[in-house]
Amino acid sequence: MNVESEVRRRIQERGKITFAAFMEVALYWSQGGYYTGREPVGAVGDYYTSPAVHPAFGALMAVQLYQMWQVMDRPAIFTALELGAGNGLLCRDITDYAAQLPDGFAKSLHYVCLDRRSVTRVEQRGSSIGRVLSDVVPFRGLEGCVLSNEYLDAFPVHQVVMTNDGLKEVYVGLEGDNLVELTDKLSNPALESRLKDLGITLVEGQTAEINLRLAPWANGVAGALERGFVLTIDYGRTARDLYHAEQRARGTLVTYHQHVQTDSPLTRIGSQDITAQVDFTSVEAVGRRAGLGTLGLVTQRKFLSQLGLGYLQQHVIKQSPTPRQAQANMAGISDLVRPGGLGDFKVMIQAKNVGTPALWGLEQSPGPIGLVEGLPVPVLTDDHLSLTDARYPGAETEFEAFWQVTESEGSDESGIPPVA
Ligand SMILES: C[S@@+](CC[C@H](N)C(=O)[O-])C[C@H]1O[C@@H](n2cnc3c(N)ncnc32)[C@H](O)[C@@H]1O
């Protein structure tokens, strides 16, 4: 039986299902959901993520983890728990770069990759890298950092729509033989409460996605951490921006198949990704309720730049054996901070029992430059995507030297006051 038949079977058995229930089956049904099939990330997949674009991403994450370890007074075991670790490339890039960082950081760093599908490509390097197959966080008493990249956007979301008869929910049902979207009363009062808590009133005709799994995520993460940080990277917005009546009247739900973005979740069920932007105001709120204080929310462009991306970009050419490789490395690093693309992703850092330290990724400081200077700059490997080959095969292309980050940028991005 394929995923679409499973969706139909469930509807025939129980009647229409919420969009969130449909998304759970389409993405994660164990016998053929999207994430149980082939690798989705990369040139032959359906989309790419920052770790695939350039190892500078993982290197600078390692720099941020190193500083977290320092501000926590260098615990003997510093756990980096990566949620939704996917193909394990970020783990590899972080641990590779961490091995060069000073003060014995690599010895304290215990990296754990967690995913609800099996994590590929993670090579066992001694006993310091663990793999956990789970869709919850089965830990207690950790000291360190729980990190994720493009993890919260992969959670199933409910869809709601404002009608002239009030707020309704979108369901997936059958009309004859056809799978269709239907609207009916809310399946859960928490949907209306979420919008009310956010102070959001949708206008008639407006559709929006609501992720009710954020609170269980925050409770799981805060429960696992005795002391440390939560570092979340994803595409998303603050609630005011996300639920803007004119700019996002139809919500933000999209589908990806072979690098083409559409918004037709009822087609290619099981062979396309379905995702929605993250509401970072709610991430902050559920975190606060679970005991996590927010230290800041900045763009990926600002985060990576403040951790030393400019230095890596200036020096990567020297370490690229051929002009073509130099160009590919330059393109990859630039893509990580590209406006309108990965550069606009958000980075939120929350904390528990560590006070309110000024973190390098959130605020400009000389610390990270002193660290990355003198270390070899990481270069693309066969496991990364070559943007020059993927997008412009055979072409000689010029790339912007570097997307400059202006001072004003990011200073008032969140509208979320830092509290810890
Ligand atoms: C969009 S992919 C991102 C993969 C990787 N972090 C990257 O940046 O390439 C989302 C990943 O999160 C995993 N995932 C989604 N929900 C999860 C859950 N509740 N528990 C564990 N993993 C989950 C999926 O299996 C998938 O590997």
The ligand as an SDF file (V2000), in Angstrom:
LIG
                    3D

 27 29  0  0  0  0  0  0  0  0999 V2000
   13.8770   19.3820    6.7650 C   0  0  0  0  0  0  0  0  0  0  0  0
   14.7320   18.0090    7.4170 S   0  0  0  0  0  0  0  0  0  0  0  0
   16.2250   18.7900    7.9740 C   0  0  0  0  0  0  0  0  0  0  0  0
   17.3800   17.8350    8.1290 C   0  0  0  0  0  0  0  0  0  0  0  0
   18.6960   18.4800    8.6200 C   0  0  0  0  0  0  0  0  0  0  0  0
   18.5430   19.0950    9.9130 N   0  0  0  0  0  0  0  0  0  0  0  0
   19.2360   19.4720    7.6260 C   0  0  0  0  0  0  0  0  0  0  0  0
   19.3880   20.6360    7.9690 O   0  0  0  0  0  0  0  0  0  0  0  0
   19.5260   19.0640    6.4960 O   0  0  0  0  0  0  0  0  0  0  0  0
   13.8330   17.7000    8.9020 C   0  0  0  0  0  0  0  0  0  0  0  0
   14.3360   16.4980    9.6850 C   0  0  0  0  0  0  0  0  0  0  0  0
   13.6670   16.4680   10.9450 O   0  0  0  0  0  0  0  0  0  0  0  0
   13.2780   15.1420   11.2230 C   0  0  0  0  0  0  0  0  0  0  0  0
   12.1380   15.2020   12.1560 N   0  0  0  0  0  0  0  0  0  0  0  0
   10.9350   15.8010   11.9700 C   0  0  0  0  0  0  0  0  0  0  0  0
   10.1630   15.6830   13.0590 N   0  0  0  0  0  0  0  0  0  0  0  0
   10.8960   15.0160   13.9840 C   0  0  0  0  0  0  0  0  0  0  0  0
   10.6670   14.5940   15.3340 C   0  0  0  0  0  0  0  0  0  0  0  0
    9.5140   14.8330   15.9500 N   0  0  0  0  0  0  0  0  0  0  0  0
   11.6630   13.9440   15.9740 N   0  0  0  0  0  0  0  0  0  0  0  0
   12.8350   13.6940   15.3620 C   0  0  0  0  0  0  0  0  0  0  0  0
   13.1160   14.0660   14.0840 N   0  0  0  0  0  0  0  0  0  0  0  0
   12.1710   14.7150   13.4090 C   0  0  0  0  0  0  0  0  0  0  0  0
   12.9480   14.5480    9.8640 C   0  0  0  0  0  0  0  0  0  0  0  0
   12.9910   13.1380    9.8770 O   0  0  0  0  0  0  0  0  0  0  0  0
   14.0480   15.1670    9.0060 C   0  0  0  0  0  0  0  0  0  0  0  0
   15.2170   14.3800    8.9930 O   0  0  0  0  0  0  0  0  0  0  0  0
  1  2  1  0
  2  3  1  0
  2 10  1  0
  3  4  1  0
  4  5  1  0
  5  6  1  0
  5  7  1  0
  7  8  2  0
  7  9  1  0
 10 11  1  0
 11 12  1  0
 11 26  1  0
 12 13  1  0
 13 14  1  0
 13 24  1  0
 14 15  1  0
 14 23  1  0
 15 16  2  0
 16 17  1  0
 17 18  1  0
 17 23  2  0
 18 19  1  0
 18 20  2  0
 20 21  1  0
 21 22  2  0
 22 23  1  0
 24 25  1  0
 24 26  1  0
 26 27  1  0
M  CHG  2   2   1   9  -1
M  END
$$$$
